[in-house]
Each structure stands twice: as structure tokens, then as C-alpha cells.
Amino acid sequence: MYIISAIIILTALGLFLGLSLGVAGKYLKVESDPLVEKIEALMPGSQCGQCGFPGCRPAAEALVSGTAPVSLCPPGGTSLIEQLAKLLGIDVDLSQSQDKEIMIARVSEDTCTGCTRCFKVCPTDAIVGAPKQIHAVVADACIGCEKCVQVCPTECLQMHPIEVTLRDWRWPKPLAKAA
């Protein structure tokens, strides 16, 4: 008898709280700028901080407010700069900017002491390992932000170009025809 009444009370409480949260979510929703949403959707979303902001959302807000240049996102490259300029209605000179080669970090096992400084600063958790053991970099998760290289006391982390395999090979871009 007590178990059945407890089940009924908990079910009623759950339904009441769920309904209350649903109503509160509908009526207390904070509207945000749709332009910020569009810009954030264009950005890589890795929250790497290479732009000087703690994540892609604050960077998008700074772009909309006009306090940041459209070239603020290094991982996005020139294609992101073009998309952001088009979306914001800004003219941008892309002659000075060029996409840098994509690099990933690699650990030299001979000099790694397992100090754990590198994986504490990695924004994508691409570095795995345990204290006082050799670490490794998960290449698919590394975004090439170089934060780990900057904090490594033994300089066992270096940036290397991505090795092209059948899995990640892409057609090269066509050359522009001479006019």
C-alpha cells in the first residue's frame, strides 16, 4: 500500500515539475540575435580560443557588435572570412590572408616526462595519457591550436603536417585560369 502511494506521488510530482519547466521554458525564453546564431553556426565550434575569445559564441557576439575583425578565426581560414564578410555585408581584402597548412601535434616519446601540462590546456582533449606516463595525441581530435606546444617544458610536442592517407585524401582545388 505504501509503495503504490509513493509511486503515485512521485509520478504526480514528476508530471507537475515537468509541466512547470515546459511552461517556464516557453514564457521565460530569452531571445537572442539571429545573426549571432548564424555566425556561430558558420564557425568551427571547437572552442579553441585562437581568436582571443573563450569560445565561438563570444567571438560571434563580438563580430556582430563590430569589436572584432572578420579574420579573427584562424582555423576557419579564408573561406570562413568570405562567408562572414558576406553575411555581415563587409568588403574584405583577401589578398593578404592565406590558408595555412593544417598541422597536428605529435609527442616525442623519448623526451615526454608525463607532466600533464599539455592535456590540461588542450581544448579538444586530443592528448591522452596519465601523470608520469608518456602521452599521445589523437590525430582526429587535434585542431592544431599549438597551445600544448607552448606549455610543454621538455619541448616534446611538435607540430607536423597531416599525413595524407586514403581515409583523408581530397581532390586538390583547381588552378585559376590565366585571363
Secondary structure, DSSP 8 states (H G I E B T S, - for coil): -HHHHHHHHHHHHHHHHHHHHHHHHHHS-----HHHHHHHHHS------TTSSSSHHHHHHHHHHTSS-TT--GGGHHHHHHHHHHHHT-----SS------EEEEE-TTT-----HHHHH-TT--EE--TTS--EE-TTT-----HHHHH-TT--EEEEE----TTT-----------
